[in-house]
């Protein structure tokens, strides 16, 4: 020791009765000896006074008061836990004594709120990015948080929830475990978790409580295939120091832990640290030091450097005048450290390369260089990947290289990635709401048996849903529960899912935007669109004079004129040289008309002798051939093809004429009609196909409607029964079709959507459609 060395008193508050406290004490005493052996010329020297907090908040506070009052400690190292640190940090602020902790990680205790608190470990909130990235990489949408009911346990929870919301993952349940929980209470909570659908659990608690949790989880079967357990770094950093029985219970779990560089320096430290631990604890055989022991070691070095830099010359406290009789208490007698501000500033500006990496405090706390993601396999942790804020999950710590990461072996000794949820076999059956309606029962039909007081649900939508659920790779038990819709508004039925009265809704429920605010819809399983049907006008062309319709009046007159004109031309050419064109005037007039008309069927018998007349006849025969062909085609079309002429053509025409329009009772299409401009008195609601037909036949002037406006699936069903006197008119308004509704964030909706694609592309869908009375080819063209 150098001459004129100034002794700086430092308090150390640890739980010396537990393994974590003993391990930390070995690191601190070893760091103290190593530092001054390497820096013999320093003019200051730390004198560390240890106190046992006995795992008790009051004992920790009492120990801190004793160190401040009796030793005038300029710095207090510790404590180990966040609950103990709450009161001690307040003491530090009051006395301006830096409280330096290498193990208190809870964000609830922050240097921002307590400026004399210095965190030489990483904040728990820095790991939430690694955990959320892991959840996101496997596509899990729901996570259950399991954490101890302490300051340490709850501090990081808001940060985790925010991180999961950022990746569109929900936290449906939070499981709080008391540190003093007994085995029966622990079993009860785990059994509750078993009955839930979510199979991804994030565990945040101290390693001692985590060991008990996983032992019970394995005992009741929650460490089997399909389960996912993710542990925060509070457990991950301590895996290698856990007993073999605890590690065996954690097999398949994944953990996040602070990155600790591997080097020969660390290897040498490990050997010497184990020797020091055995020296202080002869009856215990230590595991390798964790990152907490490295942080404790680096903290002592940083504090020794800061003390020298601050030039501490004495360890006195300055008394302050206080009102009343506050001086009668220990708190009133403490005073304020004269070296506190300088020591704090020196410590915050200290930089060096320590065992745990770069020692650099930002805003009063150590910054993380990155995290490791490890898999508990065999006797310890197996490295999987790195995570850094810059590169995310990668193979390299300093670059983005996501490929070729090690395969994770999950609980149950499988490499198959869990889908993150399943219907528990001992859980409740899904409650599926179905609408009760009067018309269009081909989609959903509910028949109630008063004798058995049970309802039977059938229909196209039910058949599709049953086929889809049967195609899932796992069993999903469910029951159909009829729902009488108030006002026949399907949005109210959908909202029941949001209110958690139903687990899903199945029926002819259309996917529309405002309903998606309350539920997650699957992909549609029917054709989409809204259109209009109208009555066809009576065909008045079919009468006894229809044979005159193919040609216009002018064309008929022109044709007759050319008949006479052609006969006259041929007669003028032939009567001088051809005896067949001679005779009395009446005979010659008859020849003129007969010859021209006989060319229609090429039945003329008169022989032509002049080439000129032959040219005239050839031209005329060609004209007659074209004329007869066109006439025949037009007449055939009129006689064989139905001429469809709807009474209206589009919504604008109905609106302009002030006529009525019909729609299905309870349908959302009424909102479309209102947007177009229809008033309430112009719109009439109906429930069945028969009502549709009757209203269309009556017409708007006789208490009916000019057209029916509805979704295409319902219109197809109408045309399957009434296809001769009605037709589809106007444009088709785009909608998303029928879908199944599930709660927001439900993982089941994704699996059902995939199954819909599989079913609709297979013959199964054709078989289901055959059970319906309508098909695509029934729709009028």
C-alpha positions, 0 to 999 in steps of 0.5 A: 500500500502506498504511503498517505493512502486515503481509505474510502469506506464502501458498504456492501449489502448482500443476501449472504445466506443464499448462493447468489450472495456468496457468489457475488461476494467472492467476485467483489473480494477477488476484484478488490484484491486484483485491482490494488495488486495491479495499481499499487500506486493509487492514493485511494483504497476502498475498504469494503464493509459487508452486511447480510440483508438476510433476504429481507427488505427491513434487514437490507434497509437497516444494514444500509443505515448502519453503514451510512451512520457508523462507517460513513460509507461513501458508496453502497454496493448492492443490494441483490434484489429490486424490492430491497433496492427501493428503500436503499436508493431513497437513502442514497438520494437523501444522503447523496451517496451513490447506490451502485447495483450490479444485479438490480435490473427492474425498470421500475428503479431508474437512475432517471428518477433516483439520480444517485442510483447507478446500475452497472448491469443492463436494464430488463427492458433492453431484452424485450426486443430479443424476446419479441423478435423470437416470438415474431420469427415463429409467427406466434400471435398469443403469449402468456406472461408468467412472472413473480409478484414482486417489484422485479417481476412486474417492472418489465411487464409493460415493456414486454406488452408494448413489444408484443403489441408492436408485432401484433401479438396479444397477451391474453393472460398474465400469471402472477406467482408469489415468491412464497407460493406453496406447491398446491398453489403452484399446481393450481396456477399451472393447471389453469394455464393448461386449460388455456389455448395459448401454449407460448409462455414467457417466464420472468422471475428469479432462478430459485422460483423458476426452478420450482415452477419448471419442476411442477410444470414437468410433473403435470405434463407441461414440458411436452410437445406443443408447449413453448417456454421462453425465459428472460435473462434473469433465469438465462444468466443463471442456467449454468449455476442451477442444480441438475434436477432443475436443468432437467426440468427445463429441457427444451426451454429457450432463454435470453441471456446477456452476451458474455465474450469467451476469452482466455482471460475469462477462462483464467478468471473462472479458475481463480474465482472458483478457488476464491469461492471454495476458500470463502465457502469450503463446503460448497462446490461452485459452478462456473461464474455467471455474467452477474459475477463478471458485473460484480467484478467490473463494478469494483474496478470501476468504483476504485477508478472513480474514487481515485479520479474524484480525489476523495480525501476524507469520508465525512458527512456534512450535517444539515439543520433540520426542523423540529426533532428530526435529529432524534432519528437515525435518518435525521443524523445521517447528513450529506456526503461531501464526496457524493456528487464528485464520486457520482460524476467520476463513476458515470464517466468511467470507461474501460474494458472489463471482463464482461465487455466494455464498461460504459454507463449511459444515463446511469446504467450499463449498456448491453452489447447484445443478447444470446438466445440459448436452448436448454438441452442436456446439462446446460444451455446450447447457443442458438443465435445472437440478438442485437438492436441493430441486426436483430436475430442473427448468427453473428453478433456484429452482422446480419446473418439469419441463415443456418441458425442452430435448430431448437429442440423444443419440449418433448424432445422434438424439432417440430415448431409449436403452432403456439396454441391448441384446444386443450383436451381438458378445456371447454368446448367452443361456443359457436353462435349461429343466427336464427332467421325466417327466410333463406334457411338453405344457408342456416336452419335452426330447428328446436325440439321442445321435447328434448329442448335441444336445437338442430342446426343445418345448412350450407354454412354449417356444412362448410364449417364442419368440413373445414374443422374436420380438415384441421390437423387437430381436433376442435370440440364445439357446440352450435348455439342459436342466437335470436338477433335483435332487429335481425342485425347481423352486426349485433351477432358479430359483436357478441364475439367481441363481448366474449359470449361466443368463441366464434360466429358461423352463418351467412355473415358478410365480411364488411369493414366496420365488423372487422373492428370487433372480430377477425374474419376468416377468408371468404368461402362464398362468391362476393358482391351485391346486385339487383334482380327485376321482373322481365317485360312481357314479350309482345312480338309473338303474334300472327303477323310476326312473319312480317317483323324481320323486314321493315315496311320500306324494305317490303315495299322496295322488294315488291317494286323490284320484283315487278321491275325485274319482270318488266325488264326481262319481258322487254328484252325477251318478248320480241325474240322469244315466243314464250313471252308473247300472247294476249296482254293479260297473259304477258302481264301475268308472265311479268309477275309470275316470272319475277316471283318464281325466281324466289324458289328458282321455279321459272319455266320460261327459257331465256334466249337473250344473254342480256336477260340472262345477266339480269336474272342472274343478278336478281337471283343473287339479290333474292338469295341474300334477301331470303337468307337474311329473312330466314335468320331473323325470323328464326331468331324471333321464334326461338330466342327469348327476348329478355327485357327487364322492367328496370336497368339500374338503381339510378332509374328506380331512384329517378322514377321514385319507385320502391326497392326491396332488400333482405330484412336485417341485411347491411345492403340497406346502407348501400341503398341509403348511400345511393340516395334512397329514402326510408319510405322507398325501401321495403324489407322481405325475408323469403324468396316467395316474398321476393317473387310476390313483390316483384310481380306486384310492381312498385305501383301496386304495393310491391317493388321495382327490383330486389337488391341483395347479395349474390348468394341469395340471388342465386338461391332465388333464381334456382326456384324462379328463373323464367320471369326474372333477370339480374340487372345493373352493376355488381357492388363489391363485397368480401363474401361470407366469412366466419368470425373469431375473436380479435387475434385468435390463432384459430382464425388463421388455421381456419382460413388455410383450411378454407383454401384447402376445402374450396379447392377440393371435391369436398366443396362440390359435394357440399354445393350439391346439397344446396338447391342453387348452383352457379349455372342457375344464374341467368346470363 
